[in-house]
Amino acid sequence: MTKRLPILLTRVEAKEHRRLWYEYVDRYHYLGYRLPFGAQLRYFIKSGTKQGVILGCLQFSSPAWKMAPRDRWIQWGDEQRKRNLQKIINNSRFLIFPWVKVKNLASSVIAMAVKTIPDDWQSCYGYHPVLMETLVDQKRFKGICYKAANWIHVGETTGRGRMDRENKRHGMAVKEIYVYPLCNRFRQELLA
């Protein structure tokens, strides 16, 4: 029988904790640290032991402005997207340190985030998100932790990225799009 490690998500708020979070993500995440656009919450993933050892980092931020597969899956048009986009939050960074080897840790963290983050978002920004999204680099990862946590694969990006205003990077960084509904009426909320 495998013993499960108790884990905690602790919100990063103090200046010295933010600096440490930035340093860890910049050093160990393949994308490094970049200031996200819009709203954002950061967390340390910690062991639930007395010492509270940091196992990794997690960030949720404002969603991608447009992603055709996500937008088709939601079934919304441009006006609905403009009105309700803020009801989606993006898991924009997920890092478990390379030396941490705990079976099912990643999917456990994602499952815990689904339960924890919406209330934190509500208390910080004054509204409750109804959908989470994330992008998985298919050249590096298989998205197994998201699949194990019941996220839904809705397609892939064009590979351009947010900053490619001139459409020169098409196909260069294609990512798989996963979403997770946070309530039964998520679609009605997004289409309102």
C-alpha atoms as an extended CHARMM CRD file, in Angstrom:
* protein
*
       192  EXT
         1         1  MET       CA              0.0000000000        0.0000000000        0.0000000000  PROA      1               0.0000000000
         2         2  THR       CA              1.3660000000        3.4140000000       -0.9840000000  PROA      2               0.0000000000
         3         3  LYS       CA              1.1950000000        6.0700000000        1.7070000000  PROA      3               0.0000000000
         4         4  ARG       CA             -0.2160000000        9.3440000000        0.3760000000  PROA      4               0.0000000000
         5         5  LEU       CA              1.5530000000       12.5430000000        1.2270000000  PROA      5               0.0000000000
         6         6  PRO       CA             -0.7190000000       15.2120000000        2.7070000000  PROA      6               0.0000000000
         7         7  ILE       CA             -0.3770000000       18.4130000000        0.7050000000  PROA      7               0.0000000000
         8         8  LEU       CA             -1.3630000000       22.0390000000        1.1430000000  PROA      8               0.0000000000
         9         9  LEU       CA             -1.7470000000       24.9640000000       -1.2130000000  PROA      9               0.0000000000
        10        10  THR       CA             -0.5830000000       28.1170000000        0.5330000000  PROA      10              0.0000000000
        11        11  ARG       CA             -1.2590000000       31.4510000000       -1.0780000000  PROA      11              0.0000000000
        12        12  VAL       CA              1.7950000000       33.5910000000       -1.8080000000  PROA      12              0.0000000000
        13        13  GLU       CA              1.1290000000       37.0800000000       -0.4770000000  PROA      13              0.0000000000
        14        14  ALA       CA              4.1340000000       38.4220000000        1.4480000000  PROA      14              0.0000000000
        15        15  LYS       CA              6.8270000000       40.2090000000       -0.5620000000  PROA      15              0.0000000000
        16        16  GLU       CA              9.6110000000       37.8010000000        0.4810000000  PROA      16              0.0000000000
        17        17  HSD       CA              7.4340000000       34.8010000000       -0.4470000000  PROA      17              0.0000000000
        18        18  ARG       CA              6.6620000000       36.3490000000       -3.8530000000  PROA      18              0.0000000000
        19        19  ARG       CA             10.3790000000       36.8030000000       -4.5120000000  PROA      19              0.0000000000
        20        20  LEU       CA             11.0270000000       33.1550000000       -3.6280000000  PROA      20              0.0000000000
        21        21  TRP       CA              8.1160000000       32.0420000000       -5.8450000000  PROA      21              0.0000000000
        22        22  TYR       CA              9.4720000000       34.1210000000       -8.7690000000  PROA      22              0.0000000000
        23        23  GLU       CA             12.9470000000       32.6640000000       -8.2640000000  PROA      23              0.0000000000
        24        24  TYR       CA             11.7090000000       29.0530000000       -8.1790000000  PROA      24              0.0000000000
        25        25  VAL       CA              9.5430000000       29.4570000000      -11.2740000000  PROA      25              0.0000000000
        26        26  ASP       CA             12.2440000000       31.3240000000      -13.1770000000  PROA      26              0.0000000000
        27        27  ARG       CA             14.8090000000       28.6590000000      -12.3280000000  PROA      27              0.0000000000
        28        28  TYR       CA             12.7930000000       25.4360000000      -12.6570000000  PROA      28              0.0000000000
        29        29  HSD       CA              9.8040000000       26.0490000000      -14.9690000000  PROA      29              0.0000000000
        30        30  TYR       CA             10.5930000000       25.6170000000      -18.6650000000  PROA      30              0.0000000000
        31        31  LEU       CA              8.8900000000       28.9460000000      -19.4830000000  PROA      31              0.0000000000
        32        32  GLY       CA             10.5120000000       30.7980000000      -16.5910000000  PROA      32              0.0000000000
        33        33  TYR       CA              8.7290000000       33.6520000000      -14.8870000000  PROA      33              0.0000000000
        34        34  ARG       CA              6.9090000000       36.3810000000      -16.7710000000  PROA      34              0.0000000000
        35        35  LEU       CA              4.4590000000       38.8080000000      -15.2220000000  PROA      35              0.0000000000
        36        36  PRO       CA              1.0240000000       37.5930000000      -16.3050000000  PROA      36              0.0000000000
        37        37  PHE       CA             -1.6060000000       39.9200000000      -17.7290000000  PROA      37              0.0000000000
        38        38  GLY       CA             -4.5320000000       40.8230000000      -15.4980000000  PROA      38              0.0000000000
        39        39  ALA       CA             -5.6530000000       39.1100000000      -12.3190000000  PROA      39              0.0000000000
        40        40  GLN       CA             -3.4210000000       36.4820000000      -10.7250000000  PROA      40              0.0000000000
        41        41  LEU       CA             -2.9990000000       34.2930000000       -7.6450000000  PROA      41              0.0000000000
        42        42  ARG       CA              0.1300000000       32.3410000000       -6.7500000000  PROA      42              0.0000000000
        43        43  TYR       CA              0.5790000000       29.3550000000       -4.4420000000  PROA      43              0.0000000000
        44        44  PHE       CA              3.2750000000       27.1960000000       -2.9730000000  PROA      44              0.0000000000
        45        45  ILE       CA              2.5720000000       23.4870000000       -3.0460000000  PROA      45              0.0000000000
        46        46  LYS       CA              3.7070000000       22.2500000000        0.3650000000  PROA      46              0.0000000000
        47        47  SER       CA              3.8860000000       18.9540000000        2.1670000000  PROA      47              0.0000000000
        48        48  GLY       CA              1.2940000000       18.7870000000        4.9240000000  PROA      48              0.0000000000
        49        49  THR       CA              3.9450000000       17.9400000000        7.4870000000  PROA      49              0.0000000000
        50        50  LYS       CA              5.0190000000       20.1890000000       10.3620000000  PROA      50              0.0000000000
        51        51  GLN       CA              7.9610000000       21.4770000000        8.3290000000  PROA      51              0.0000000000
        52        52  GLY       CA              5.7470000000       22.3410000000        5.3440000000  PROA      52              0.0000000000
        53        53  VAL       CA              8.4260000000       21.5910000000        2.7490000000  PROA      53              0.0000000000
        54        54  ILE       CA              7.8450000000       23.4230000000       -0.5420000000  PROA      54              0.0000000000
        55        55  LEU       CA              7.2730000000       20.8880000000       -3.3350000000  PROA      55              0.0000000000
        56        56  GLY       CA              6.4130000000       23.2830000000       -6.1450000000  PROA      56              0.0000000000
        57        57  CYS       CA              4.5460000000       26.3550000000       -7.3530000000  PROA      57              0.0000000000
        58        58  LEU       CA              1.1760000000       27.0750000000       -8.9110000000  PROA      58              0.0000000000
        59        59  GLN       CA             -0.2760000000       30.1840000000      -10.5660000000  PROA      59              0.0000000000
        60        60  PHE       CA             -3.7280000000       31.0810000000      -11.8170000000  PROA      60              0.0000000000
        61        61  SER       CA             -4.2480000000       34.1870000000      -13.9300000000  PROA      61              0.0000000000
        62        62  SER       CA             -6.5530000000       35.8200000000      -16.4530000000  PROA      62              0.0000000000
        63        63  PRO       CA             -7.5200000000       33.5710000000      -19.3900000000  PROA      63              0.0000000000
        64        64  ALA       CA             -6.3780000000       33.6400000000      -22.9820000000  PROA      64              0.0000000000
        65        65  TRP       CA             -8.3140000000       36.2860000000      -24.9290000000  PROA      65              0.0000000000
        66        66  LYS       CA             -9.2230000000       33.9850000000      -27.8130000000  PROA      66              0.0000000000
        67        67  MET       CA             -8.7940000000       30.2710000000      -28.4050000000  PROA      67              0.0000000000
        68        68  ALA       CA            -11.0110000000       28.9120000000      -31.1590000000  PROA      68              0.0000000000
        69        69  PRO       CA            -11.3710000000       25.3500000000      -29.7600000000  PROA      69              0.0000000000
        70        70  ARG       CA            -12.2860000000       26.6370000000      -26.2820000000  PROA      70              0.0000000000
        71        71  ASP       CA            -14.6350000000       29.2420000000      -27.6900000000  PROA      71              0.0000000000
        72        72  ARG       CA            -16.3800000000       26.6540000000      -29.9220000000  PROA      72              0.0000000000
        73        73  TRP       CA            -16.6830000000       24.2570000000      -26.9700000000  PROA      73              0.0000000000
        74        74  ILE       CA            -18.3030000000       26.9830000000      -24.8520000000  PROA      74              0.0000000000
        75        75  GLN       CA            -20.4680000000       27.9310000000      -27.8660000000  PROA      75              0.0000000000
        76        76  TRP       CA            -20.1020000000       31.6580000000      -27.4080000000  PROA      76              0.0000000000
        77        77  GLY       CA            -19.6820000000       34.5150000000      -29.8460000000  PROA      77              0.0000000000
        78        78  ASP       CA            -17.4290000000       37.5680000000      -29.6500000000  PROA      78              0.0000000000
        79        79  GLU       CA            -19.8810000000       39.6860000000      -27.6280000000  PROA      79              0.0000000000
        80        80  GLN       CA            -20.5090000000       36.9500000000      -25.0590000000  PROA      80              0.0000000000
        81        81  ARG       CA            -16.7530000000       36.3250000000      -24.7940000000  PROA      81              0.0000000000
        82        82  LYS       CA            -16.0480000000       40.0290000000      -24.2440000000  PROA      82              0.0000000000
        83        83  ARG       CA            -18.7330000000       40.1960000000      -21.5490000000  PROA      83              0.0000000000
        84        84  ASN       CA            -17.8950000000       36.9950000000      -19.6860000000  PROA      84              0.0000000000
        85        85  LEU       CA            -14.2440000000       36.1330000000      -20.3030000000  PROA      85              0.0000000000
        86        86  GLN       CA            -13.2880000000       37.1170000000      -16.7470000000  PROA      86              0.0000000000
        87        87  LYS       CA            -15.3570000000       34.1610000000      -15.4730000000  PROA      87              0.0000000000
        88        88  ILE       CA            -12.5620000000       31.8730000000      -16.7300000000  PROA      88              0.0000000000
        89        89  ILE       CA             -9.2180000000       31.5160000000      -14.9650000000  PROA      89              0.0000000000
        90        90  ASN       CA             -6.0530000000       30.0540000000      -16.4390000000  PROA      90              0.0000000000
        91        91  ASN       CA             -3.6580000000       27.6690000000      -14.6920000000  PROA      91              0.0000000000
        92        92  SER       CA             -0.7210000000       29.5490000000      -16.1990000000  PROA      92              0.0000000000
        93        93  ARG       CA              2.1220000000       27.9650000000      -14.1880000000  PROA      93              0.0000000000
        94        94  PHE       CA              2.3640000000       24.5350000000      -12.6190000000  PROA      94              0.0000000000
        95        95  LEU       CA              5.6950000000       23.3960000000      -11.2820000000  PROA      95              0.0000000000
        96        96  ILE       CA              6.6610000000       20.4280000000       -9.1810000000  PROA      96              0.0000000000
        97        97  PHE       CA             10.3710000000       20.5630000000       -8.4350000000  PROA      97              0.0000000000
        98        98  PRO       CA             12.4270000000       18.0580000000      -10.4650000000  PROA      98              0.0000000000
        99        99  TRP       CA             13.6870000000       16.2740000000       -7.3400000000  PROA      99              0.0000000000
       100       100  VAL       CA             10.1810000000       15.6950000000       -5.9100000000  PROA      100             0.0000000000
       101       101  LYS       CA              8.9590000000       12.1980000000       -6.7700000000  PROA      101             0.0000000000
       102       102  VAL       CA              5.5520000000       11.4710000000       -5.2340000000  PROA      102             0.0000000000
       103       103  LYS       CA              3.0800000000        9.2190000000       -7.0050000000  PROA      103             0.0000000000
       104       104  ASN       CA             -0.0960000000       11.0720000000       -8.1030000000  PROA      104             0.0000000000
       105       105  LEU       CA              1.1240000000       14.3590000000       -6.6340000000  PROA      105             0.0000000000
       106       106  ALA       CA              0.4100000000       16.4180000000       -9.7750000000  PROA      106             0.0000000000
       107       107  SER       CA             -3.1840000000       15.2080000000      -10.2010000000  PROA      107             0.0000000000
       108       108  SER       CA             -3.7980000000       15.5990000000       -6.4380000000  PROA      108             0.0000000000
       109       109  VAL       CA             -2.5720000000       19.2050000000       -6.6050000000  PROA      109             0.0000000000
       110       110  ILE       CA             -4.8130000000       19.9430000000       -9.6030000000  PROA      110             0.0000000000
       111       111  ALA       CA             -7.8230000000       18.3640000000       -7.8670000000  PROA      111             0.0000000000
       112       112  MET       CA             -7.1140000000       20.4370000000       -4.7420000000  PROA      112             0.0000000000
       113       113  ALA       CA             -6.7320000000       23.6170000000       -6.8220000000  PROA      113             0.0000000000
       114       114  VAL       CA            -10.1800000000       23.0970000000       -8.3610000000  PROA      114             0.0000000000
       115       115  LYS       CA            -11.6650000000       23.1290000000       -4.8400000000  PROA      115             0.0000000000
       116       116  THR       CA             -9.5080000000       25.9200000000       -3.3780000000  PROA      116             0.0000000000
       117       117  ILE       CA             -8.8160000000       28.5600000000       -6.0220000000  PROA      117             0.0000000000
       118       118  PRO       CA            -12.4000000000       29.6710000000       -6.8980000000  PROA      118             0.0000000000
       119       119  ASP       CA            -13.1070000000       30.8090000000       -3.3060000000  PROA      119             0.0000000000
       120       120  ASP       CA             -9.7310000000       32.5660000000       -3.0900000000  PROA      120             0.0000000000
       121       121  TRP       CA            -10.4640000000       34.2580000000       -6.4270000000  PROA      121             0.0000000000
       122       122  GLN       CA            -13.8580000000       35.3780000000       -5.1000000000  PROA      122             0.0000000000
       123       123  SER       CA            -12.3160000000       36.8610000000       -1.9530000000  PROA      123             0.0000000000
       124       124  CYS       CA             -9.5490000000       38.6120000000       -3.9040000000  PROA      124             0.0000000000
       125       125  TYR       CA            -11.3910000000       39.8070000000       -7.0280000000  PROA      125             0.0000000000
       126       126  GLY       CA            -15.0560000000       39.8360000000       -6.0200000000  PROA      126             0.0000000000
       127       127  TYR       CA            -16.4060000000       37.2130000000       -8.4050000000  PROA      127             0.0000000000
       128       128  HSD       CA            -16.4810000000       33.4410000000       -8.6240000000  PROA      128             0.0000000000
       129       129  PRO       CA            -14.9880000000       31.8660000000      -11.7770000000  PROA      129             0.0000000000
       130       130  VAL       CA            -17.0660000000       29.1790000000      -13.5170000000  PROA      130             0.0000000000
       131       131  LEU       CA            -14.3800000000       27.5500000000      -15.6910000000  PROA      131             0.0000000000
       132       132  MET       CA            -10.6590000000       26.8130000000      -15.4270000000  PROA      132             0.0000000000
       133       133  GLU       CA             -8.3910000000       26.3860000000      -18.4310000000  PROA      133             0.0000000000
       134       134  THR       CA             -4.8000000000       25.3810000000      -18.9970000000  PROA      134             0.0000000000
       135       135  LEU       CA             -2.4250000000       24.9080000000      -21.9090000000  PROA      135             0.0000000000
       136       136  VAL       CA             -0.1230000000       21.8840000000      -22.0810000000  PROA      136             0.0000000000
       137       137  ASP       CA              2.9640000000       21.8900000000      -24.3030000000  PROA      137             0.0000000000
       138       138  GLN       CA              2.4850000000       18.6390000000      -26.2270000000  PROA      138             0.0000000000
       139       139  LYS       CA              6.1970000000       18.3980000000      -27.0480000000  PROA      139             0.0000000000
       140       140  ARG       CA              7.0660000000       18.2690000000      -23.3370000000  PROA      140             0.0000000000
       141       141  PHE       CA              4.0580000000       16.8190000000      -21.5100000000  PROA      141             0.0000000000
       142       142  LYS       CA              1.1180000000       14.4810000000      -22.0400000000  PROA      142             0.0000000000
       143       143  GLY       CA             -1.4010000000       16.2380000000      -19.7790000000  PROA      143             0.0000000000
       144       144  ILE       CA             -1.8460000000       13.0730000000      -17.7100000000  PROA      144             0.0000000000
       145       145  CYS       CA             -2.3720000000       14.9190000000      -14.4030000000  PROA      145             0.0000000000
       146       146  TYR       CA             -5.1850000000       16.9900000000      -15.9450000000  PROA      146             0.0000000000
       147       147  LYS       CA             -6.8020000000       13.9080000000      -17.4630000000  PROA      147             0.0000000000
       148       148  ALA       CA             -6.5360000000       12.1080000000      -14.1040000000  PROA      148             0.0000000000
       149       149  ALA       CA             -8.2190000000       15.1040000000      -12.4070000000  PROA      149             0.0000000000
       150       150  ASN       CA            -11.0980000000       14.9470000000      -14.9690000000  PROA      150             0.0000000000
       151       151  TRP       CA            -10.2080000000       18.0240000000      -17.0190000000  PROA      151             0.0000000000
       152       152  ILE       CA            -11.6640000000       18.0260000000      -20.5410000000  PROA      152             0.0000000000
       153       153  HSD       CA             -9.4650000000       18.2090000000      -23.6360000000  PROA      153             0.0000000000
       154       154  VAL       CA            -11.0950000000       20.6390000000      -26.1150000000  PROA      154             0.0000000000
       155       155  GLY       CA             -8.4350000000       20.9770000000      -28.8250000000  PROA      155             0.0000000000
       156       156  GLU       CA             -5.1400000000       22.6820000000      -29.4700000000  PROA      156             0.0000000000
       157       157  THR       CA             -3.8790000000       26.2040000000      -29.9890000000  PROA      157             0.0000000000
       158       158  THR       CA             -2.5800000000       27.5110000000      -33.2910000000  PROA      158             0.0000000000
       159       159  GLY       CA              0.8760000000       27.7930000000      -31.7330000000  PROA      159             0.0000000000
       160       160  ARG       CA              1.1890000000       31.5570000000      -32.1290000000  PROA      160             0.0000000000
       161       161  GLY       CA              1.1540000000       32.7850000000      -28.5630000000  PROA      161             0.0000000000
       162       162  ARG       CA             -0.2780000000       35.9380000000      -27.0570000000  PROA      162             0.0000000000
       163       163  MET       CA              2.3910000000       38.3220000000      -28.3220000000  PROA      163             0.0000000000
       164       164  ASP       CA              2.3480000000       37.3200000000      -32.0200000000  PROA      164             0.0000000000
       165       165  ARG       CA              0.3340000000       40.2450000000      -33.3440000000  PROA      165             0.0000000000
       166       166  GLU       CA              1.7160000000       39.8190000000      -36.8820000000  PROA      166             0.0000000000
       167       167  ASN       CA              0.8960000000       36.0800000000      -37.1170000000  PROA      167             0.0000000000
       168       168  LYS       CA              4.5230000000       35.0650000000      -37.7850000000  PROA      168             0.0000000000
       169       169  ARG       CA              4.7530000000       32.2320000000      -35.2290000000  PROA      169             0.0000000000
       170       170  HSD       CA              1.8430000000       30.0670000000      -36.4350000000  PROA      170             0.0000000000
       171       171  GLY       CA              2.4790000000       26.4160000000      -35.4580000000  PROA      171             0.0000000000
       172       172  MET       CA              5.6610000000       27.1070000000      -33.4820000000  PROA      172             0.0000000000
       173       173  ALA       CA              4.3680000000       26.3750000000      -29.9610000000  PROA      173             0.0000000000
       174       174  VAL       CA              1.1820000000       24.3190000000      -30.3010000000  PROA      174             0.0000000000
       175       175  LYS       CA             -0.4150000000       23.5080000000      -26.9480000000  PROA      175             0.0000000000
       176       176  GLU       CA             -3.2400000000       21.2260000000      -25.8800000000  PROA      176             0.0000000000
       177       177  ILE       CA             -6.2070000000       23.0430000000      -24.2990000000  PROA      177             0.0000000000
       178       178  TYR       CA             -7.8590000000       21.5450000000      -21.2140000000  PROA      178             0.0000000000
       179       179  VAL       CA            -10.8110000000       23.0040000000      -19.3070000000  PROA      179             0.0000000000
       180       180  TYR       CA            -12.5760000000       22.2130000000      -16.0400000000  PROA      180             0.0000000000
       181       181  PRO       CA            -16.1380000000       23.4080000000      -15.3160000000  PROA      181             0.0000000000
       182       182  LEU       CA            -16.4640000000       24.7200000000      -11.7520000000  PROA      182             0.0000000000
       183       183  CYS       CA            -20.2650000000       24.5550000000      -11.5920000000  PROA      183             0.0000000000
       184       184  ASN       CA            -23.1060000000       22.7800000000      -13.3950000000  PROA      184             0.0000000000
       185       185  ARG       CA            -24.3920000000       26.0030000000      -14.9860000000  PROA      185             0.0000000000
       186       186  PHE       CA            -20.9880000000       27.1640000000      -16.2650000000  PROA      186             0.0000000000
       187       187  ARG       CA            -22.1700000000       27.3560000000      -19.8800000000  PROA      187             0.0000000000
       188       188  GLN       CA            -25.2700000000       29.4250000000      -19.0140000000  PROA      188             0.0000000000
       189       189  GLU       CA            -23.0210000000       31.7880000000      -17.0030000000  PROA      189             0.0000000000
       190       190  LEU       CA            -20.6240000000       32.1710000000      -19.9100000000  PROA      190             0.0000000000
       191       191  LEU       CA            -23.3960000000       32.6420000000      -22.4820000000  PROA      191             0.0000000000
       192       192  ALA       CA            -25.4050000000       35.1460000000      -20.3830000000  PROA      192             0.0000000000
